[in-house]
């Protein structure tokens, strides 16, 4: 167990990376690979700090993340989402328990839909302009809400 301070530091690092990724995606429609790698590499420290066991907890987390990443790779292959978005979703799947991950993905989808509608209204001013939805903003928003849920509704993680 890593203790409350270490858990707080890891959570803060994730929050900062998410906000930075969301801002970057809104500005440039791109999320730097190093941010996704950092999120993924911090996850095992999070597992240790939150008291996960190697078997079955960590193995299940890796398996679920691999499935989520695979599903979103299909979404990328169809042209429905960018590669940075897919990578950050896969990295975030390493952080959240299954039920909270599903909740995060639902919130992400709703926020992404709202963002798409906003982008459509923006496009109405210039119909020749292609629509590029900064989905990283919706992903970061949903992940930050999931982190809040994890910390305030699952306090046992700090034990």
C-alpha positions as CSV (number, residue, x, y, z in Angstrom):
1,X,0.0,0.0,0.0
2,X,1.4,3.3,-1.0
3,X,-0.4,5.6,1.4
4,X,-2.7,8.6,1.0
5,X,0.0,11.0,0.0
6,X,1.2,8.8,-2.9
7,X,-2.3,8.1,-4.1
8,X,-3.0,11.9,-4.0
9,X,0.2,12.6,-6.0
10,X,-0.7,10.0,-8.6
11,X,-4.3,11.3,-8.9
12,X,-3.0,14.8,-9.2
13,X,-0.5,13.7,-12.0
14,X,-3.3,12.0,-13.8
15,X,-5.6,15.1,-13.5
16,X,-2.9,17.4,-14.8
17,X,-2.2,15.1,-17.7
18,X,-5.9,14.9,-18.5
19,X,-6.4,18.7,-18.4
20,X,-3.3,19.2,-20.5
21,X,-4.4,16.6,-23.1
22,X,-7.8,18.1,-23.3
23,X,-6.4,21.6,-23.9
24,X,-4.0,20.3,-26.4
25,X,-6.7,18.4,-28.3
26,X,-8.9,21.5,-28.3
27,X,-6.1,23.7,-29.7
28,X,-4.4,21.3,-32.1
29,X,-6.7,18.3,-32.5
30,X,-3.9,16.1,-31.3
31,X,-2.8,14.4,-28.1
32,X,0.9,13.9,-27.7
33,X,2.0,10.2,-27.4
34,X,4.1,10.9,-24.3
35,X,1.0,12.0,-22.4
36,X,-0.7,8.7,-23.2
37,X,2.4,6.8,-22.3
38,X,2.8,8.6,-19.0
39,X,-0.9,7.8,-18.1
40,X,-0.3,4.2,-18.9
41,X,3.0,3.9,-17.1
42,X,1.6,5.6,-13.9
43,X,-1.2,3.0,-13.7
44,X,0.9,0.2,-12.1
45,X,2.0,2.6,-9.4
46,X,-1.7,3.5,-8.9
47,X,-2.5,-0.2,-8.6
48,X,0.2,-0.7,-6.0
49,X,-0.7,2.5,-4.1
50,X,-4.4,1.5,-4.0
51,X,-3.7,-2.1,-2.8
52,X,-4.5,-4.1,-5.8
53,X,-3.2,-7.7,-5.9
54,X,-1.3,-9.0,-8.9
55,X,-3.8,-11.8,-9.3
56,X,-6.6,-11.4,-10.2
57,X,-6.9,-7.6,-9.8
58,X,-4.0,-6.3,-11.9
59,X,-4.4,-9.1,-14.4
60,X,-8.1,-8.2,-14.8
61,X,-7.2,-4.5,-15.2
62,X,-4.8,-5.3,-18.0
63,X,-7.2,-7.7,-19.7
64,X,-10.1,-5.1,-19.6
65,X,-7.7,-2.4,-20.9
66,X,-6.6,-4.6,-23.8
67,X,-10.2,-5.3,-24.8
68,X,-11.2,-1.6,-24.5
69,X,-8.1,-0.6,-26.6
70,X,-9.0,-3.3,-29.2
71,X,-12.6,-2.0,-29.5
72,X,-11.5,1.5,-29.9
73,X,-8.8,0.5,-32.4
74,X,-11.7,-0.7,-34.5
75,X,-13.4,2.7,-34.0
76,X,-10.2,4.3,-35.2
77,X,-9.9,2.0,-38.2
78,X,-13.4,3.1,-39.3
79,X,-12.3,6.7,-39.1
80,X,-14.7,7.6,-36.2
81,X,-12.0,8.6,-33.7
82,X,-8.5,9.8,-33.7
83,X,-5.5,7.8,-32.7
84,X,-4.6,9.9,-29.7
85,X,-8.2,9.5,-28.4
86,X,-7.9,5.8,-28.7
87,X,-4.6,5.7,-26.9
88,X,-5.8,7.8,-24.0
89,X,-8.9,5.7,-23.6
90,X,-6.8,2.6,-23.5
91,X,-4.4,4.1,-21.0
92,X,-7.3,5.3,-18.8
93,X,-8.8,1.8,-18.9
94,X,-5.8,0.8,-16.8
95,X,-6.9,3.1,-14.0
96,X,-10.5,2.5,-13.4
97,X,-12.4,-0.6,-12.2
98,X,-14.7,-2.1,-14.8
99,X,-18.0,-0.6,-13.5
100,X,-16.5,2.9,-13.2
101,X,-14.8,2.5,-16.6
102,X,-18.1,1.7,-18.3
103,X,-19.6,4.7,-16.5
104,X,-16.7,6.9,-17.8
105,X,-17.2,5.7,-21.3
106,X,-20.9,6.5,-21.2
107,X,-20.2,10.0,-19.8
108,X,-17.5,10.4,-22.5
109,X,-20.0,9.4,-25.2
110,X,-22.6,11.9,-24.0
111,X,-20.1,14.7,-23.6
112,X,-18.7,13.9,-27.1
113,X,-22.1,14.1,-28.6
114,X,-22.7,17.5,-27.0
115,X,-19.3,18.6,-28.2
116,X,-20.1,17.4,-31.7
117,X,-23.3,19.4,-31.8
118,X,-21.4,22.5,-30.7
119,X,-18.9,21.8,-33.5
120,X,-21.8,21.5,-36.0
121,X,-23.1,24.9,-35.0
122,X,-19.6,26.3,-35.3
123,X,-19.4,24.8,-38.8
124,X,-22.7,26.5,-39.8
125,X,-20.7,29.8,-39.9
126,X,-18.3,28.2,-42.5
127,X,-19.9,25.2,-44.3
128,X,-16.7,24.5,-46.2
129,X,-14.8,23.9,-43.0
130,X,-14.4,20.2,-42.1
131,X,-15.7,19.1,-38.7
132,X,-12.9,18.0,-36.4
133,X,-14.3,17.2,-33.0
134,X,-11.7,17.5,-30.2
135,X,-12.9,14.3,-28.5
136,X,-10.0,14.4,-26.1
137,X,-11.9,17.2,-24.3
138,X,-14.9,14.8,-23.7
139,X,-12.5,12.0,-22.7
140,X,-10.7,14.2,-20.2
141,X,-14.0,15.5,-18.8
142,X,-15.4,12.0,-18.3
143,X,-12.1,10.7,-16.8
144,X,-11.9,13.6,-14.3
145,X,-15.5,12.9,-13.2
146,X,-14.6,9.2,-12.9
147,X,-11.7,10.1,-10.7
148,X,-14.0,12.2,-8.5
149,X,-16.3,9.3,-8.2
150,X,-13.5,6.9,-7.4
151,X,-12.2,9.2,-4.6
152,X,-15.4,10.3,-3.0
153,X,-17.6,7.3,-3.4
154,X,-15.0,4.6,-2.9
155,X,-12.9,5.8,0.1
156,X,-11.6,2.3,0.8
157,X,-8.9,3.0,-1.9
158,X,-7.1,5.1,0.7
159,X,-7.0,2.4,3.3
